Amino acid sequence: MQAAIAARERAYAPYSHFTVGAALLCEDGDVVTGCNVENASYGLSMCAERVALFTARALGKRAGNLLCVAGPPGYLSAPCGACRQVMFEFNAGMNVSFTTPDGTTTAQLHDLLPSAFVLAPQAAPGKV
């Protein structure tokens, strides 16, 4: 979570001012971070969770079993639905820790996304 908090400091959020950092524990034990990056055309913005996951993939790493998300202090920072679906694609068994107004909590991805989209039964995601 400390790596996610540090990544939050690098967020670019001039419109919402809702800064978020994420830290992905990779299968090899490395931690890859990401931060949210906004754009004036909101649809072009990217969440911290996806930045971390995509960066890990670009570095040739595989997602491990934990992704930590740190939003602004005092706010619930559970991942959005799009990020939950992307996490599922990379590791359906992932645990997700995120900040809340009361501290942090951890949930299993399948509890956060109980009916994840799967393109076809034979293409069920594993660890990517």
N, C-alpha and C positions, 0 to 999 in steps of 0.2 A: 504494500500500500504506500510505503514511503516513496518508491519510484514513481507511482502514479501521481502522488502529490507534487513531486518535483516536476514531472512532465506538465502538470496543470499550469505551472508558471510560464510555460512556453506557448500556451494557447493563444490563438488569434481570434478574439471574439468582440470586435468593435461594435457590433450591432446588438447582440443579446446581452453581452457582458457576463455570460454564463460560461465560465472557463472550466474545462474538463481535461483531466489527464488519465491515461490508462497505462497499465503495465501488464504485459503478457509473459507468464513464465513459460518458456519454451521447453520442448522435450529434452533438449541437451543441458538444461539448467540455466541457460542464459535468460536475461530479462530484456525484452524489447518494449520500448515505450512509444506512446503516441499522444497527441493533443488535438483538441478540436480546432478546425481551421474554417472560419466563416468566409462567406463571399456575399457581396451585395445582392447577387442573385441567389437567394437562400438554397435553392435546389442544388447548387454547386458546392455547398458546404460539405465538410466531412467530419464525422464524429471521431472522437479520440480512440474508441474501441476499434473501429475499422482501420484507422491509421496504424495502430499497433499491429493488428493482424496482417494487414497488407505489407507492412514493412518487414515483418518477420518472414513472410513468404518470399519477398524480394531478396532477403538475405539467405534464402535457402534453408530456413528453419521450419520446424514443425511445431504447431501449437501444442502446448502442454495442457495440464489440467486446471490451470488457474489464470483468470484475468481479473485484475483489480481496477476499479474505476473510482476516481476522486473528483467530485464536483465542488462547487463553492461551499464553504462551511455553512452549515445550517439548512442545507437543501437535500432532498432525496435525489440521488444520482443513479438510479437504476438505468441500465441500458435501454435505448429505444427499441422498438420492434425490428427495425431494419438491422440493427447491430446484433440482436439476438439471433436472427436468421443467419447472418454471416458467421457468427460464432458456431452455430450448429453445423454449418458446412465444414468448418475447420476441425471441430472436435465436439461431437454431440454429447460427450460425457463431461464437458467442462464445468468447473465451479466458477461462480462469479461473486466477487466481493465488491461491495459498493458502499459509498458513504451515505449516511442518513442524517436527519437532524439530531439523532441521539448517538451517533458514532458510526459504526460500520456493521454490515450484516453480510452473510454469505449464503448463497442459494445455489442449487444445482440448476444447470441450464434447462434441463427438461421440466423443471418446475416453473421457470420463467417463460418457457415457450413450449407448452404441452402438446401442441399439434403443429409441429414444424412442417414446412413445405418440403417435400421430397419429389424431385422431378419424375423419377420412375423407381419402382422397387429394386431393380437391379443396379441402380445408381445411388443407393443409399450412401450417405457420407460416412467417412471414417475419419482418420487423422490425416489432414492435408498439411 
